[in-house]
Structures are given as structure tokens and as C-alpha cells.
Amino acid sequence: MAKYGLRIGSGTAYANVYNTSIDPSIRNAFATAAFRMGHSMIHSNFSSFSSSHKFLGKDRLSEIFGDTNLILNVNDRKVDHYCRGLVKDSVQTVDHKLTQEVTDRLFVDSNNNSLDLAALNIQRGRDHGLPSYTKWRRYCNVPTATSFSGLASTTHTTTAANLLKKVYNHVDDIDLFPGALSETPVAGGLLGPTFTCLLGKQFQALKKGDRFWFEGNNANVKFTPRQLREIRKASLSRVVCDNTDTFRIQQNAFIKGSPVSCESLPEINLNKWRTPCTWGSWSPWGKCLNDIQRRSRTSKNCDCTSRLKCSSESIESEESESKESKSKESKSKESKSKESGSKESGSEESGSKESGSEESGSKESKSKESKSKESGSKESGSKESGLKKCKPKESGSKESGSEESGSKESGSEESGSKESRSNESGPKGSEWRKCKSKESGSKESGSKESKSKESGSKESE
């Protein structure tokens, strides 16, 4: 790991390893031979364990190839049970041996015909035109071997060298897969020097040749330091905990150890990827159509979800504007109340009918109740204005909310009431408020004049 620079950083540190001269594509030898070393680690049986780590039995590999019936219909053979078996069982040693489950009984058909995985790997290397094993030794700076005895004195045991000698006429005829797989593991590793080299160089290329490597400090594509810290908390043990009914597991899924509580394992906090919202200015109120005015604003940098606080500044400003609006409304109501009082006294002096006066008074009280309700609706709307719904920048989302209601608009008179509406299925593109159009205003005044004349006619009679 250290030799090829593959260790992952810690905390919030970046790793500026990107090199434009390195090709990160997969090498032929890696895909065709080296990364197939895991075939030597396969068990003959798969174990199952309960969530309390009780052994539930095991199944022979050749008998469960492609058999989904186990997972679907057998209670003790779900994915969860097999996952726990994989983290509890030890792997086989990487050497020249493969289990007979994949060499003699791989995909057995109805006529009892089967495949041999080791033979497939060797033939695949030849189909891909891979050089012989000794050429790859030189590529990886492994001591040269010109004879089978040379293998035994450098990288192989005597037993492994003799087995190769039985199959190949010359040391230069050895295929990469059996030659490298049968090497003695390096100190502290699973593989011999040749496969260790091929895997190390490939993963090094994938890291250093990747412009989007997650630890990079490229301003255009990098993670924030806080996000880096969260990513580095990830572990296979936590993945097993989060996706199965496992409650206790060893801290490192690849190394045997005493199980610990899943809750004690570090968990990635996805809130570190949430972007605060910033909002543009409100557009002017539109014309009063059908007693309704509308306006809208756009979210510039928004990655919020339904009913999340987006911008504390916009919330505070909207609340203060809402208070100003309510105070103006209150003053407007007081002045209207005085005017209506003077009109009522005037109509009593002129001898107008009490029923007409009562009717007028009832209309006024209804109007006041209506305005009071609207004011209450507006007040609750301003309190909820901190709960936003928005979309990312690409979709050009707009936000519903509440802002200054005291602004003057052309071609309309303010009614003093406003409601903020949000769409349950998605963000609302605008907000609206009630208003009185000129036509309705002129009709009302005409109606008043008519009533006044009628009252005068009655008085003269």
C-alpha cells in the first residue's frame, strides 16, 4: 500500500495526486489474470448465521449456483444470513490450488457437463495475447528465472516449481495466471511479488490518473473538508449493518475480531452535502386580475428539500415585513371604522330606514371579519415562510413565501390581505394576494350613490 501510494488520507486533508500523464484505464494483464487471483480464495461451502450470530448451516457452492429459491423461500438462507457467513468465515489461502467446486463442478448442466474456472483463466490470457509469466517478472523487477530451479530459489516453493515443470516444457512457456498465482506471498501480503506489482500499479493508475479522485483539491470538483471527513468514515462493516438485519459485527469486515454494536461504528452524515439557499429579489406585483395579484422570485443556489429552512436572512426580513404590513392594516381598519360610524349617524339624522342601516352594518361587520381572517391567514403564512420548497439551479426553481405587502402597484389598490401558498407536490412558482380592481371599486361607489339618492327620495316623501 505504501509502496504504490495507495493509503487513504485521514480527517479533512486533501491529496493532490492527479497526474495528467498517467492513463487510468484497466490494463489487460490486470483484467485477464491478476485480478482473478480471488478464485483461489473461494470456499467450497457458504455458511449462514442468524442476527445473533448463531450458525444455521452451510450450502455446497456447486449446488446453489443461480438458485434464487434459497433466498426467496428458505427462511434461514436470506442475503442477510449469507452476508454474516462471509464476514465470519476465513478465506482460503492464495496459492496454486482452487476448490473443486469451481474446477470440476462449475455450472453443471443436465448432462453432468461442467466448466473449469482455472482452465478458463489460462485460456483467456492466451486469447488476449498476454506475454508469458517470465516477461511479467521482468516488468515488475522480480529476479529473473531461466529455469524451474531458478523459480524455486527465488519466488516459488520447490513443490510449486515441480508442479509447473510437469505441465510446461520450458520456464518461458508458463502462463501468467498459474505462474504468478503459485508464488510465495510477500511479507504481510496475500500475493506473490508479480501479482502484487500488477495490482499495485493498476490501483495506482486509477488513483493518480483520475481527475475526479475523491481526495483531490481541484476547486471545480472537490469535496469540502467536512464532506471528506464523512467519506473517510465509510466501512464495509457499516454497509452490512445498514443493509441487513445485522446488529453486531467486527469493526473491519475483512479481519476477524470480536463483534461490536453497529451503532458504535462511524456513520456518514449526509447533511454535509446540503447547500443553503439564496434567493433573488421579488418581482413587482402584477396587475389586479379577478381580485388577485401575483409576484415571484427565483432560487439562485438551492439544494433544499421540502419544508426545510433555507435562508435565515430571508426568514427574518419576511417576518419584519409581515409585522409592518399588519401595523399598516390595523391603521387602515381604524380609519375605515371611523368613516363608517360617521356615515351611520348621518343616515339616522336623515331618517333612513333602520333595516337598511342594519343591513349596511352587517355587511361592514362581515367585511371586517373577512379582513380579520385574511390578516390571521397572513400572520400564519409569515411564520411558515421559513419552511421552503425548492429545486436545484438547473430546474430554475422558484420559491413561494411572504414579503412586503405595503408596496404600491400600478392599476390596483391593495386590500391589505395576502396569502402565501405552497404546493404539496412541489414548489410554488409565485405568491398571490387579494386586491380590488378599479371596476369593482367603481361599481361599489355607484351602488353607494344610488342608495344615497334613494334615501333622499324617501326623506322628501
C-alpha positions in Angstrom: 0.0 0.0 0.0 2.7 2.4 1.0 5.0 1.5 -2.0 2.3 2.4 -4.5 0.9 5.3 -2.6 -2.5 3.7 -2.0 -3.1 4.7 1.6 -6.2 6.8 2.1 -5.8 10.1 3.9 -7.4 11.0 7.2 -9.5 13.8 8.6 -10.0 16.7 6.2 -6.7 16.5 4.4 -6.6 16.6 0.6 -4.3 14.5 -1.6 -3.2 16.3 -4.8 -2.1 13.2 -6.7 -3.6 13.8 -10.1 -1.1 13.4 -12.9 -2.2 14.2 -16.5 0.4 11.9 -17.9 -1.0 8.7 -16.3 -3.6 6.6 -18.1 -6.1 5.3 -15.6 -7.6 2.7 -18.0 -7.6 -1.0 -17.0 -4.5 -3.0 -18.1 -5.0 -6.2 -20.0 -2.9 -8.3 -17.5 -4.9 -6.9 -14.6 -8.3 -7.8 -16.0 -7.3 -11.1 -17.6 -5.1 -12.7 -14.9 -4.0 -10.6 -11.9 -7.4 -9.6 -10.5 -8.7 -13.2 -10.9 -6.4 -14.2 -8.0 -9.5 -14.3 -5.8 -10.6 -17.5 -7.5 -8.0 -19.2 -5.3 -9.7 -17.8 -2.1 -13.2 -19.4 -2.8 -14.7 -21.7 -0.2 -16.4 -25.0 -1.1 -19.3 -24.1 1.1 -21.3 -21.0 2.1 -22.2 -20.6 5.7 -25.4 -18.9 7.2 -25.6 -17.1 10.5 -28.6 -15.6 12.3 -28.6 -12.0 13.5 -27.5 -13.3 16.9 -24.5 -15.0 15.1 -25.9 -18.5 15.6 -24.7 -20.9 13.0 -27.6 -22.1 10.8 -25.8 -24.4 8.4 -23.9 -24.3 5.1 -24.6 -25.0 1.5 -22.3 -26.6 -1.1 -21.3 -24.0 -3.7 -21.9 -26.1 -6.8 -25.5 -26.8 -5.6 -26.5 -23.2 -5.1 -25.2 -21.5 -8.3 -28.0 -19.4 -9.6 -30.5 -20.9 -7.2 -32.6 -17.9 -6.1 -35.2 -20.2 -4.5 -33.0 -20.3 -1.4 -33.1 -16.5 -0.9 -36.8 -16.2 -1.8 -38.3 -19.1 0.0 -36.0 -20.5 2.7 -36.2 -18.7 6.0 -32.6 -19.3 7.1 -31.0 -18.6 3.7 -31.6 -14.9 3.1 -29.0 -12.4 1.9 -28.5 -11.2 5.4 -27.6 -14.8 6.6 -25.1 -15.3 3.8 -23.5 -11.9 4.4 -22.9 -12.7 8.1 -21.4 -16.1 6.9 -19.0 -14.2 4.6 -17.7 -12.0 7.4 -17.3 -14.8 9.8 -15.7 -17.5 7.6 -12.0 -17.3 6.8 -10.8 -17.0 3.2 -8.7 -19.7 1.6 -5.0 -19.1 1.1 -4.0 -17.7 -2.2 -1.9 -20.4 -3.8 -1.9 -22.8 -6.8 -5.0 -24.6 -5.5 -8.6 -23.9 -6.4 -11.6 -25.7 -4.9 -13.1 -28.5 -6.9 -16.4 -26.7 -6.8 -15.1 -24.3 -9.5 -12.7 -26.6 -11.3 -14.8 -29.8 -11.6 -18.4 -28.7 -10.9 -18.7 -25.2 -12.2 -22.2 -24.7 -13.8 -23.1 -28.4 -14.1 -25.8 -28.9 -16.7 -28.4 -31.7 -17.0 -25.9 -33.9 -18.8 -23.4 -33.5 -15.9 -21.1 -31.4 -18.1 -19.3 -28.6 -16.2 -16.6 -25.9 -16.7 -13.2 -25.5 -15.2 -12.5 -21.9 -13.9 -8.7 -22.3 -13.8 -8.6 -23.5 -17.4 -10.9 -20.6 -18.4 -8.5 -18.1 -16.9 -5.5 -19.6 -18.6 -7.2 -19.8 -22.0 -8.5 -16.2 -21.6 -4.9 -15.0 -21.1 -3.9 -16.7 -24.4 -6.9 -15.3 -26.2 -5.8 -11.8 -25.1 -2.3 -12.3 -26.2 -0.7 -11.9 -22.8 3.1 -12.4 -22.7 4.5 -15.3 -20.7 4.9 -15.3 -16.9 8.7 -14.7 -17.0 8.2 -11.5 -19.1 5.9 -10.1 -16.4 8.5 -10.9 -13.8 11.0 -8.7 -15.6 8.3 -5.9 -15.9 7.9 -6.0 -12.1 11.6 -6.1 -11.4 11.3 -9.6 -9.9 14.6 -11.6 -10.1 14.9 -13.3 -13.5 14.4 -17.1 -13.6 15.8 -19.0 -16.6 14.9 -22.5 -15.3 12.5 -24.2 -13.0 15.1 -24.5 -10.4 15.5 -20.7 -10.7 11.8 -20.4 -9.7 12.4 -22.5 -6.6 15.3 -20.4 -5.4 13.5 -17.0 -5.8 9.7 -16.9 -5.7 8.3 -20.4 -5.5 8.4 -23.4 -3.2 10.1 -26.5 -4.6 6.7 -28.2 -4.7 5.1 -25.4 -6.8 8.1 -25.3 -9.1 8.0 -29.0 -9.7 4.2 -28.9 -10.5 4.9 -26.2 -13.1 7.7 -28.3 -14.6 5.3 -31.3 -15.1 3.0 -29.1 -17.2 5.3 -26.8 -19.2 8.4 -27.8 -21.3 10.2 -24.5 -20.6 10.0 -21.8 -17.9 9.3 -19.2 -20.6 6.1 -21.2 -21.6 4.4 -20.6 -18.2 1.1 -18.7 -18.4 0.8 -15.6 -16.2 -2.2 -16.8 -14.2 -0.7 -20.2 -12.9 2.9 -18.8 -12.7 2.1 -15.7 -10.5 -0.7 -17.4 -8.5 1.7 -20.1 -7.3 4.3 -17.6 -6.0 5.1 -17.4 -2.3 3.3 -14.4 -0.7 5.3 -11.3 0.1 5.8 -10.4 3.7 2.5 -9.1 5.2 0.6 -9.8 1.9 -1.7 -12.3 0.3 0.0 -12.5 -3.1 3.5 -13.1 -4.5 5.6 -10.2 -5.9 4.3 -10.4 -9.5 0.6 -10.2 -8.8 1.3 -7.6 -6.0 3.1 -5.5 -8.6 0.4 -5.7 -11.2 -2.4 -4.9 -8.8 -0.5 -2.1 -7.1 0.4 -0.4 -10.4 -3.2 -0.7 -11.6 -4.7 0.8 -8.5 -2.0 3.5 -8.5 -3.0 4.4 -12.1 -6.7 4.5 -11.1 -5.9 6.9 -8.3 -3.3 9.2 -9.9 -4.8 9.3 -13.4 -8.3 10.1 -12.2 -9.2 13.8 -12.3 -12.2 13.1 -10.1 -10.3 11.2 -7.4 -12.3 12.0 -4.3 -9.4 13.3 -2.3 -8.3 15.8 -5.0 -8.2 19.5 -4.3 -9.4 20.7 -7.6 -11.7 23.7 -6.9 -14.2 22.7 -9.6 -14.8 19.1 -8.5 -13.5 18.7 -5.0 -15.4 17.7 -1.8 -15.5 20.1 1.1 -13.2 19.2 4.1 -16.3 18.3 6.1 -17.5 16.0 3.3 -14.1 14.4 3.0 -14.2 13.6 6.7 -17.6 11.9 6.3 -16.5 9.8 3.3 -13.5 8.5 5.2 -15.8 7.2 7.9 -17.2 4.6 5.4 -16.5 0.9 6.1 -17.8 -2.4 4.8 -18.9 -3.3 8.3 -21.2 -0.3 8.4 -22.5 -1.1 4.9 -23.5 -4.6 6.1 -25.1 -3.1 9.2 -27.1 -0.6 7.3 -28.4 -3.0 4.6 -29.1 -6.2 6.6 -30.6 -7.1 9.9 -27.1 -7.4 11.4 -26.8 -5.6 14.8 -23.2 -6.7 15.8 -20.2 -7.1 13.6 -16.4 -6.8 13.8 -15.0 -3.3 13.2 -13.2 -4.4 10.0 -15.3 -6.8 7.9 -12.1 -8.2 6.3 -10.4 -9.1 9.6 -11.8 -11.4 12.2 -12.4 -9.9 15.6 -14.8 -9.5 18.4 -18.2 -8.2 17.2 -19.2 -4.7 18.3 -22.5 -2.9 18.2 -23.4 -1.5 14.8 -24.3 1.8 16.5 -20.7 2.2 17.6 -19.4 2.2 14.0 -18.9 5.6 12.3 -21.8 6.7 10.1 -21.7 9.1 7.2 -23.7 12.3 7.8 -25.3 13.2 4.5 -26.3 16.7 5.9 -22.8 17.8 5.0 -23.9 17.8 1.3 -26.8 20.1 1.9 -26.4 23.5 0.3 -28.0 26.6 1.8 -30.5 28.5 -0.3 -30.0 32.1 -1.5 -33.0 33.9 -3.1 -33.3 36.6 -5.7 -35.4 39.7 -5.3 -39.2 39.6 -5.6 -40.6 40.8 -8.9 -43.1 43.7 -8.7 -46.7 42.8 -8.0 -48.6 42.1 -11.2 -51.9 43.7 -12.3 -55.0 43.0 -10.4 -56.9 40.4 -12.3 -60.1 38.8 -10.9 -59.2 40.4 -7.5 -55.8 38.6 -7.4 -52.2 40.0 -7.7 -49.2 37.8 -8.2 -45.4 38.0 -8.0 -42.4 35.6 -7.9 -38.7 35.2 -7.1 -36.0 32.7 -8.2 -33.7 30.5 -6.1 -30.1 31.1 -7.2 -28.2 28.3 -5.3 -30.7 26.0 -3.8 -30.5 22.3 -2.8 -33.2 22.3 -0.2 -35.9 19.7 0.3 -39.5 20.0 1.3 -40.1 22.0 4.4 -36.5 22.8 5.3 -35.2 26.2 6.4 -33.3 27.6 3.6 -32.2 31.2 4.4 -32.4 32.6 7.9 -31.9 36.1 6.5 -34.9 35.8 4.2 -37.0 34.5 7.1 -36.1 37.4 9.4 -36.7 40.0 6.7 -40.0 38.4 5.7 -41.2 38.4 9.4 -40.3 42.0 9.9 -42.0 43.0 6.7 -45.1 41.0 7.8 -45.2 43.0 11.0 -45.0 46.3 9.2 -47.8 45.2 6.9 -50.0 44.2 9.8 -49.5 47.5 11.5 -50.5 49.4 8.3 -53.6 47.2 8.0 -54.6 47.9 11.6 -54.4 51.7 11.0 -56.4 51.3 7.8 -59.1 49.4 9.6 -59.4 52.1 12.3 -59.8 54.9 9.8 -62.4 52.9 7.9 -64.3 52.2 11.1 -64.5 56.0 11.9 -65.8 56.7 8.4 -68.4 54.1 8.6 -69.5 55.4 12.1 -70.0 59.0 10.7 -72.0 57.6 7.7 -74.3 55.7 10.0 -75.0 58.7 12.2 -75.7 60.8 9.1 -78.2 58.3 7.8 -80.0 58.2 11.2 -80.4 62.0 11.1 -81.8 61.9 7.5 -84.4 59.4 8.6 -83.1 56.4 6.7 -84.7 53.1 7.5 -83.3 51.1 10.3 -83.4 47.9 8.3 -81.2 49.5 5.6 -78.8 50.8 8.3 -78.7 47.3 9.9 -78.1 45.7 6.6 -75.2 48.1 5.9 -73.8 47.4 9.4 -74.0 43.7 8.9 -72.1 44.0 5.6 -69.4 46.0 7.3 -69.0 43.6 10.2 -68.8 40.7 7.6 -66.1 42.7 5.8 -64.2 43.2 9.0 -64.4 39.6 9.9 -63.2 38.6 6.4 -60.3 41.0 6.7 -59.5 39.8 10.2 -59.4 36.2 8.9 -57.2 37.2 6.0 -54.9 39.0 8.4 -54.7 35.8 10.6 -54.0 33.8 7.5 -51.3 36.2 6.6 -49.8 36.1 10.0 -49.6 32.3 10.0 -48.2 32.5 6.5 -45.3 34.7 7.7 -44.5 32.3 10.4 -44.3 29.4 8.0 -42.3 31.4 5.5 -39.1 29.8 6.9 -40.3 26.5 5.6 -39.2 26.4 1.9 -39.7 24.1 -1.0 -37.2 24.5 -3.8 -35.3 22.7 -6.6 -31.7 22.8 -7.8 -30.5 25.6 -10.0 -30.8 23.7 -13.3 -34.6 23.4 -13.0 -34.8 27.2 -12.3 -37.0 26.7 -9.3 -38.9 29.5 -7.7 -39.9 29.9 -4.2 -43.2 30.7 -2.5 -43.0 33.0 0.5 -44.2 36.3 2.0 -42.6 39.7 1.8 -43.6 43.4 1.9 -47.4 43.8 1.3 -47.3 47.6 1.6 -45.7 48.3 -1.8 -47.8 50.3 -4.3 -48.7 48.8 -7.6 -49.9 50.3 -10.9 -53.5 49.7 -11.8 -54.5 48.2 -8.5 -55.5 49.0 -4.9 -54.3 46.9 -2.0 -56.9 45.2 0.1 -54.4 44.7 2.9 -54.6 41.0 2.8 -52.2 38.5 1.4 -51.8 34.7 1.5 -48.7 32.6 0.9 -49.5 29.3 -0.9 -47.3 26.2 -1.2 -47.8 23.3 -3.5 -47.8 19.9 -1.7 -46.4 18.1 -4.8 -43.7 20.6 -5.5 -42.5 24.2 -5.2 -45.0 27.0 -6.0 -43.6 29.4 -8.6 -45.3 32.6 -7.2 -47.3 34.0 -4.3 -50.6 35.9 -4.5 -52.7 38.4 -2.5 -56.2 39.7 -2.8 -56.9 43.1 -4.2 -59.7 45.3 -5.6 -59.8 46.1 -9.2 -60.9 49.6 -10.5 -64.0 48.1 -12.0 -65.3 46.6 -8.7 -64.4 49.9 -7.0 -66.4 52.0 -9.4 -69.4 49.6 -9.1 -69.3 49.9 -5.3 -69.2 53.7 -5.4 -72.0 53.7 -8.0 -74.1 51.5 -5.7 -73.5 53.9 -2.8 -74.6 56.9 -4.8 -77.7 55.0 -5.9 -78.6 54.2 -2.3 -77.9 57.8 -1.2 -80.4 59.1 -3.9 -82.9 56.5 -2.8 -82.6 57.6 0.8 -83.1 61.3 -0.2 -86.2 60.4 -2.2 -87.7 58.7 0.8 -86.8 61.6 3.0 -88.6 64.1 0.7 -91.7 61.8 0.6 
